[in-house]
Amino acid sequence: MSLSSHSVLWNRLLPMTMNHHGQPCPRPYLEPGANPTWIGRVQPGNYQPAPGNPTSLPQQTWAAPPTPPGRRSWGMLPLLIAGTVLVLGSLLLVVPFLLGNTGITGFVIGFIASLIPLSVVLLTVRLIDRWEPEPKRLLWFAFTWGAAVSIAGTLLIQPLFALAAPTSSEEAFTYFMATVQAPIVEEFTKSLGLLVLILAARKYFDGPVDGVVFAFTIAAGFAFTENILYFGREIASSADPGTDLVRIFILRGVMSPFAHAVFTGTTGLIMGFAARKWHSGYAVLAFFVGLLPAMFLHNRWNSMGQNFLVEYFVVQVPIFLVAAAGIILLRVAEGKLTRQRLLEYARAGWFTPAEVEMLATSRGRRQAVRWASSRGRGHQMKSFIKGATALAFTRQRILSGRDVHIHQHDELEHLRRIPTLRAAVLQ
């Protein structure tokens, strides 16, 4: 793809200044429209033009920045190893606890029944994260954290709250554990997984949508294990297990499959906004701030009593609808940002404006996949869209001003793949 003379001059004649290392860099400048939304706004001092297409520009414009000496990246390996150890250790506590409360038959039936609400939540996560999916290993880490580690943490911390619970009556004790202990302990142990991710995998946790995706995945894991307990216990202890299983399945699997996701999602949303600052202190602060609405929502849910149906439709359903609308707004804002970043690559010669509309808008993506599928190239078109979206997100990380050298290397890897992905669609 050739570059227009205007774009060549724009890239070559951009006014330059010197940074504190004595190297040339752009003056504080923002392209018109560089901040199309409140997500991922760029400071002028961090802005720089996209690298030019080497088919039209001298080779040095393509050269990758040198890797900082003396640094070796282990990637996600330490996180995954530590996560595996934690999960295995947690299962030694969680599985006997489940079997002790459900029995083998109840465990098996509860496991199977719990797959239904789990699938609903995970399919929603996939829809939210469709075009710029998080690494599967991190999503697996998030799920197993929720399903095993956070459950084990809850079981270990729970007795401390039992010591502080009122003992005047069984009803008062149960109410305290449901409305005080459960919201505090469960949201803390679930959200602790978000804190681990934002500190150990910040490259992939850099915005509110990422926070919601990871939070939903952790919550899906937690709810999955909790549902096994609730469903299986009905089988093991009820005089009419069939009827009671249907009743509790409607309550947990039909009426509230997203309850835990909404609770923890508020923490993930707040931590996602803090991730834009790329600072560990902001992440820790956002963790504690984000726990407050999550605990409050969890408390409100567990506090519903005799007027459950009224409160459910008057309070809980609107909360769910607000959460759904918020996610849609986040996706729209993220789409605008993706389009803007790809337009900057278009000005550098990597895409045509028509391609940007195809790759960065919902309507364009649908039409592109439909057209490519009619030619037997649907999978290749999806790969092209995902590659371009990943490139746009990488550029946003560069413009954040943090770990620029690392992300510039990633950027060049993405750019090297773009012509191949395009060619695969057009074959």
C-alpha positions in Angstrom: 0.0 0.0 0.0 1.5 3.3 -1.0 1.5 6.4 1.0 0.1 9.7 -0.3 2.6 12.6 -0.6 0.6 14.5 1.9 1.0 11.7 4.6 4.7 11.4 3.7 5.3 15.1 4.3 3.2 15.0 7.4 5.3 12.3 8.9 8.6 13.7 7.8 8.0 17.4 8.6 6.4 16.9 12.0 8.2 19.5 14.2 10.7 17.8 16.5 12.4 18.7 19.7 14.9 16.9 22.0 14.1 14.8 25.0 16.1 14.6 28.2 18.3 11.9 26.6 19.2 14.3 23.8 17.2 12.3 21.3 14.6 13.8 18.9 11.0 13.4 19.8 7.8 15.1 18.8 6.8 18.4 20.4 3.7 18.2 22.6 1.1 17.8 20.0 -2.2 16.0 19.5 -3.7 15.1 16.1 -7.2 16.5 15.6 -9.5 14.0 17.1 -6.8 12.1 19.0 -9.0 12.0 22.0 -12.4 10.9 20.7 -13.7 9.7 24.0 -13.1 9.8 27.7 -11.5 6.3 27.6 -7.7 6.4 27.1 -7.2 10.2 26.7 -3.6 11.0 25.6 -1.4 13.7 27.1 0.1 15.9 24.4 3.6 15.2 25.7 3.1 11.5 25.1 1.8 11.7 21.6 3.8 10.6 18.6 3.0 9.7 15.0 2.5 6.1 14.0 5.5 4.5 12.2 5.3 4.8 8.4 4.8 1.9 6.1 8.2 0.8 4.8 7.0 0.3 1.3 6.9 4.1 1.0 9.2 5.4 3.7 12.9 4.9 4.3 13.7 1.8 6.3 14.9 3.6 9.4 11.3 4.7 10.0 10.5 1.0 10.5 13.4 0.2 12.8 12.4 -1.0 16.2 13.7 0.9 19.2 16.5 -0.8 21.0 15.6 -3.1 23.9 16.6 -1.6 27.2 19.8 -3.4 28.3 19.9 -5.8 31.2 16.2 -6.5 31.2 14.6 -9.9 30.6 10.9 -10.4 30.5 9.5 -13.6 31.8 6.0 -12.6 30.6 3.1 -14.4 32.3 5.1 -17.4 33.3 5.6 -16.5 37.0 1.9 -15.5 37.4 0.7 -18.7 35.8 3.0 -20.9 37.9 2.0 -19.1 41.1 -1.7 -19.3 40.1 -1.4 -23.1 39.4 0.1 -23.7 42.8 -2.6 -21.6 44.5 -5.4 -23.3 42.6 -4.1 -26.8 43.4 -3.7 -25.9 47.0 -7.2 -24.4 47.1 -8.8 -27.5 45.6 -7.5 -29.6 48.4 -9.7 -27.5 50.7 -12.6 -26.7 48.4 -13.4 -30.2 46.9 -13.6 -32.0 50.3 -15.8 -29.1 51.5 -18.2 -29.5 48.6 -18.3 -33.3 48.8 -19.0 -33.1 52.5 -22.0 -30.9 52.0 -23.4 -32.4 48.8 -22.3 -36.0 48.6 -21.1 -37.6 45.4 -24.6 -37.6 43.7 -25.3 -34.0 44.7 -21.9 -32.9 43.6 -22.3 -34.4 40.1 -25.8 -33.1 39.6 -24.9 -29.7 41.0 -21.8 -29.6 38.8 -23.9 -30.3 35.7 -26.6 -27.8 36.6 -24.1 -25.1 37.4 -22.7 -25.3 33.8 -25.8 -23.6 32.5 -25.5 -20.2 34.3 -21.8 -20.4 33.9 -22.1 -20.7 30.1 -24.4 -17.7 30.0 -21.9 -15.5 31.8 -18.9 -16.7 29.9 -20.7 -16.2 26.6 -21.4 -12.7 27.7 -17.7 -12.2 28.5 -16.8 -13.5 25.0 -19.2 -11.1 23.4 -17.7 -8.1 25.3 -14.2 -9.2 24.6 -14.8 -10.5 21.0 -12.5 -8.3 18.9 -9.6 -7.7 21.4 -9.7 -10.9 23.5 -7.5 -11.2 26.5 -5.0 -14.0 26.5 -6.7 -17.3 27.2 -4.2 -18.1 29.9 -5.1 -15.0 31.8 -8.8 -15.7 31.5 -8.2 -19.2 32.7 -6.3 -17.8 35.6 -9.2 -15.5 36.4 -11.7 -18.3 36.2 -9.8 -20.7 38.4 -9.1 -17.9 40.9 -12.8 -17.3 41.3 -13.7 -21.0 41.3 -11.0 -22.2 43.7 -8.7 -19.6 45.3 -11.5 -17.1 46.3 -13.7 -19.9 47.6 -10.8 -21.3 49.7 -10.0 -17.8 51.0 -13.7 -17.3 51.9 -13.7 -20.6 53.8 -10.5 -19.6 55.7 -11.7 -16.1 56.6 -15.3 -17.0 57.4 -14.7 -18.4 60.9 -13.3 -15.0 62.0 -16.6 -13.3 61.2 -18.5 -16.2 62.9 -16.7 -15.3 66.1 -18.1 -11.7 65.8 -21.6 -12.7 64.8 -24.5 -12.3 67.2 -25.5 -15.5 69.0 -28.8 -14.4 70.4 -30.6 -16.5 67.9 -29.9 -18.7 64.9 -31.8 -16.2 62.7 -29.7 -13.2 63.8 -26.5 -15.3 63.3 -27.6 -16.3 59.8 -28.6 -12.8 58.8 -25.2 -11.4 60.0 -23.3 -14.0 58.0 -25.3 -13.4 54.9 -25.4 -9.6 54.9 -22.1 -8.7 56.6 -19.7 -11.6 56.3 -20.6 -12.7 52.8 -20.4 -9.3 51.0 -17.1 -8.4 52.8 -15.2 -11.7 52.5 -16.4 -12.9 49.1 -15.9 -9.5 47.4 -12.5 -9.2 49.0 -11.3 -12.7 47.9 -12.7 -12.3 44.4 -11.3 -8.8 43.8 -7.9 -9.9 45.2 -7.6 -11.8 41.9 -8.1 -8.5 40.0 -5.4 -6.9 42.0 -3.0 -9.7 41.2 -3.8 -9.4 37.5 -3.4 -5.6 37.4 0.0 -5.8 39.1 1.4 -8.8 37.4 -0.2 -8.6 33.9 -0.7 -4.8 33.5 0.1 -5.1 29.8 -3.2 -6.8 29.3 -5.2 -5.0 32.0 -5.2 -1.4 30.7 -8.8 -0.2 30.7 -12.3 -0.4 32.1 -13.4 -3.0 29.6 -10.5 -5.3 30.5 -11.5 -4.8 34.2 -15.1 -5.8 33.5 -13.9 -8.8 31.5 -11.6 -10.1 34.2 -14.1 -9.3 36.9 -16.9 -11.2 35.2 -14.7 -14.2 34.6 -13.6 -14.3 38.2 -17.2 -13.9 39.4 -18.3 -16.6 37.0 -15.9 -19.0 38.5 -17.0 -18.1 42.1 -20.7 -18.5 41.2 -20.0 -21.8 39.5 -18.5 -23.4 42.6 -21.1 -21.7 44.9 -23.9 -23.1 42.7 -22.5 -26.6 42.9 -22.8 -26.2 46.7 -26.3 -24.8 46.6 -27.7 -27.2 44.0 -25.9 -30.2 45.4 -27.0 -29.5 48.9 -30.7 -29.6 47.8 -30.1 -33.0 46.4 -28.4 -34.3 49.5 -30.6 -32.8 52.2 -34.1 -32.1 50.8 -37.1 -34.4 51.3 -38.2 -33.4 47.8 -34.9 -32.8 46.0 -36.4 -32.5 42.5 -38.8 -29.7 43.4 -36.3 -27.9 45.6 -33.5 -28.1 43.0 -35.8 -26.6 40.4 -36.7 -23.8 42.8 -33.2 -22.9 43.7 -32.1 -23.2 40.0 -34.7 -20.7 39.0 -33.5 -18.4 41.7 -29.8 -18.7 41.0 -29.5 -19.9 37.5 -32.4 -18.0 35.8 -33.1 -14.9 37.9 -29.6 -14.1 39.0 -26.8 -15.7 36.9 -25.1 -12.2 36.7 -25.4 -11.3 40.4 -21.8 -12.0 41.3 -20.7 -10.6 37.9 -22.4 -7.3 38.6 -21.0 -7.1 42.2 -17.4 -7.7 41.2 -17.8 -6.0 37.9 -18.0 -2.6 39.7 -14.6 -3.3 41.3 -13.2 -4.3 37.9 -14.6 -1.2 36.3 -13.0 1.1 38.8 -9.7 -0.7 38.7 -9.8 -0.6 34.9 -10.0 3.2 35.0 -7.1 3.3 37.4 -5.1 1.0 35.1 -5.1 3.9 32.6 -2.7 5.7 35.0 -0.3 2.7 34.8 0.8 3.2 38.5 0.8 0.5 41.1 -0.4 2.9 43.8 -3.5 3.9 41.8 -4.2 0.1 41.3 -4.1 -0.6 45.0 -6.2 2.5 45.9 -8.8 1.5 43.2 -8.9 -2.0 44.6 -10.1 -0.7 48.0 -12.3 2.0 46.5 -13.9 -0.6 44.1 -14.7 -2.9 47.0 -17.2 -0.5 48.4 -19.9 -0.5 45.7 -19.3 -4.3 45.2 -19.9 -5.0 48.9 -22.9 -2.6 49.0 -24.6 -4.3 46.0 -23.9 -7.8 47.4 -25.3 -6.7 50.8 -28.5 -5.4 49.1 -29.0 -8.6 47.3 -28.5 -10.8 50.4 -30.7 -8.5 52.4 -33.8 -9.2 50.3 -36.3 -11.0 52.5 -40.1 -11.5 52.5 -40.6 -8.9 49.8 -38.0 -10.6 47.5 -40.0 -10.4 44.3 -40.9 -6.8 44.7 -37.3 -5.8 45.5 -36.0 -8.0 42.7 -38.0 -6.3 40.0 -37.9 -2.8 41.5 -34.2 -2.7 42.6 -32.2 -5.6 41.2 -33.5 -5.7 37.6 -32.9 -1.9 37.1 -29.3 -2.4 38.6 -28.7 -5.1 36.0 -30.1 -3.0 33.2 -27.9 -0.1 34.2 -24.9 -2.4 34.3 -25.8 -3.7 30.8 -26.1 -0.1 29.5 -22.8 0.8 31.1 -21.1 -2.0 29.3 -22.6 -1.0 26.0 -21.4 2.6 26.5 -17.9 1.3 27.3 -17.9 -0.8 24.1 -19.1 2.2 22.0 -16.4 4.5 23.5 -13.8 1.8 23.0 -14.9 1.5 19.4 -14.4 5.2 18.8 -10.9 5.0 20.3 -10.0 2.0 18.1 -11.2 3.9 15.0 -9.1 6.9 15.8 -6.0 4.9 16.4 -6.4 3.0 13.1 -7.0 6.3 11.3 -3.5 7.4 12.5 -2.1 4.2 11.0 -4.1 5.0 7.8 -2.3 8.3 7.6 1.0 6.4 7.9 0.0 4.2 5.0 -1.0 1.0 6.7 -4.8 1.1 5.9 -7.1 2.9 3.6 -9.9 5.0 5.2 -12.4 2.5 3.9 -10.5 -0.3 5.7 -10.6 1.6 8.9 -14.4 1.9 8.7 -14.6 -1.8 8.0 -12.2 -2.8 10.8 -13.3 -0.4 13.6 -17.0 -0.1 13.4 -19.7 -2.6 14.4 -21.5 -2.2 11.1 -18.3 -2.5 9.1 -17.2 -5.6 10.9 -20.6 -7.3 10.4 -20.6 -6.5 6.7 -16.9 -7.6 6.3 -17.4 -10.9 8.0 -20.6 -11.6 6.0 -18.8 -10.8 2.7 -15.8 -12.8 3.6 -17.9 -15.8 4.8 -19.6 -15.9 1.4 -16.2 -16.4 -0.2 -15.0 -19.0 2.4 -12.8 -16.4 4.1 -14.8 -15.6 7.2 -12.1 -16.9 9.7 -9.4 -15.0 7.9 -11.5 -11.8 8.0 -12.0 -12.2 11.8 -8.3 -12.7 12.2 -7.7 -9.5 10.2 -10.2 -7.5 12.4 -8.6 -8.9 15.6 -5.1 -8.1 14.4 -6.1 -4.5 13.6 -7.9 -4.1 16.9 -4.9 -5.4 18.8 -2.7 -3.0 16.9 -5.0 -0.1 17.9 -4.9 -1.1 21.6 -1.1 -1.4 21.4 -0.8 2.1 20.1 -3.0 3.3 22.9 -0.6 1.7 25.4 2.3 3.5 23.6 0.6 6.8 23.9 0.0 6.3 27.6 3.7 7.1 28.0 4.5 4.0 30.1 6.8 1.2 29.0 6.9 2.7 25.5 9.9 0.7 24.2 8.2 -2.6 25.1 4.9 -1.7 23.4 6.7 -0.3 20.3 8.2 -3.7 19.8 4.7 -5.2 20.1 3.5 -2.6 17.6 6.0 -3.5 15.0 5.2 -7.2 15.4 1.5 -6.4 14.8 2.4 -4.2 11.8 4.5 -7.0 10.2 1.4 -9.3 10.4 -1.1 -6.8 8.9 -0.1 -7.4 5.2 -0.2 -11.1 5.7 -3.6 -11.0 7.4 -5.0 -8.8 4.6 -3.6 -11.1 1.9 -5.2 -14.1 3.5 -8.6 -12.5 3.2 -8.1 -11.5 -0.5 -6.7 -14.8 -1.7 
